[in-house]
């Protein structure tokens, strides 16, 4: 490869990374937790970055800007997939406030003279 070809190749990938980061930031800013992979790929193609879904997923994983990606959806870093956060699910956790109240009350009772 000639030096010019190497530089063009590197510039292309620098531009691709900037375009990917820009698209991810736009999606994260709009409160979307999952991005459809095909829609994301098409938006990059509109900017001149033609690639297959597999190439896109590899580029995303190499950049470390996502938590997960497959042929259906992309989950940006810091977001939780929709199937993990179900607002209709019952609260399965412990009431931490009630536990703290019980512990504080127990500590006060232990310090009272008997």
C-alpha positions in Angstrom: 0.0 0.0 0.0 1.2 3.5 -0.8 1.3 6.1 2.0 -1.5 8.0 0.3 -3.7 4.9 0.4 -2.9 4.3 4.1 -3.7 7.9 5.0 -7.0 7.8 3.1 -7.9 4.5 4.7 -7.1 5.9 8.2 -9.0 9.1 7.5 -12.0 7.1 6.3 -12.1 5.2 9.6 -11.6 8.4 11.6 -14.6 9.9 9.8 -16.6 6.7 10.4 -15.8 6.7 14.1 -16.9 10.4 14.3 -20.1 9.6 12.4 -20.9 6.6 14.7 -20.3 8.6 17.9 -22.4 11.4 16.6 -25.3 9.1 15.8 -25.0 7.3 19.2 -25.0 10.6 21.1 -28.1 11.8 19.1 -29.9 8.6 20.1 -28.8 8.7 23.8 -29.9 12.3 23.9 -33.3 11.4 22.7 -33.8 9.0 25.6 -33.8 5.9 23.4 -32.4 2.8 25.1 -32.1 0.6 22.0 -31.3 1.6 18.4 -32.5 -0.6 15.6 -29.3 -1.9 13.9 -30.6 -1.7 10.3 -31.9 1.9 10.9 -28.5 2.9 12.3 -26.7 1.2 9.3 -28.9 3.0 6.8 -28.3 6.4 8.5 -24.5 5.8 8.2 -25.0 4.8 4.5 -26.8 8.1 3.9 -23.6 9.7 5.0 -21.5 7.6 2.6 -20.4 4.9 5.0 -21.5 1.7 3.2 -21.1 -1.5 5.2 -22.7 -4.7 6.1 -24.4 -5.3 9.5 -21.5 -7.5 10.6 -19.0 -4.8 9.7 -21.0 -2.3 11.6 -21.2 -4.5 14.7 -17.5 -5.1 14.6 -16.8 -1.4 14.3 -19.1 -0.6 17.2 -17.5 -3.3 19.4 -14.0 -2.1 18.5 -14.9 1.5 19.5 -16.3 0.4 22.9 -19.2 2.9 22.7 -21.9 0.3 23.2 -22.9 -2.3 25.8 -24.2 -4.8 23.2 -25.1 -5.1 19.6 -26.7 -7.7 17.4 -28.5 -7.8 14.0 -31.6 -6.4 15.7 -30.6 -3.7 18.1 -27.7 -1.7 19.5 -27.6 -0.7 23.2 -25.4 2.3 23.9 -23.1 2.4 26.9 -24.9 3.5 30.0 -28.3 2.4 28.8 -30.3 -0.7 29.8 -32.1 -2.8 27.2 -35.9 -2.5 27.2 -36.3 -6.2 28.1 -34.4 -5.6 31.3 -36.3 -2.5 32.5 -40.0 -3.4 32.6 -42.0 -0.7 34.4 -44.9 -3.1 34.9 -42.9 -5.7 36.7 -43.4 -6.0 40.5 -40.8 -4.6 42.8 -38.9 -7.6 43.8 -36.4 -5.8 46.0 -36.3 -5.1 49.7 -37.6 -1.9 51.1 -34.3 -0.3 52.1 -35.9 2.6 53.9 -37.8 0.3 56.2 -34.7 -1.7 56.9 -32.8 1.4 57.8 -35.6 2.5 60.1 -35.7 -0.8 61.8 -32.0 -0.8 62.3 -32.0 2.7 63.7 -34.8 2.0 66.0 -33.0 -1.1 67.3 -29.8 0.9 67.9 -31.8 3.5 69.9 -33.5 0.8 72.0 -30.1 -0.8 72.7 -28.7 2.5 74.0 -31.7 3.2 76.4 -31.1 2.5 80.1 -33.1 -0.5 81.3 
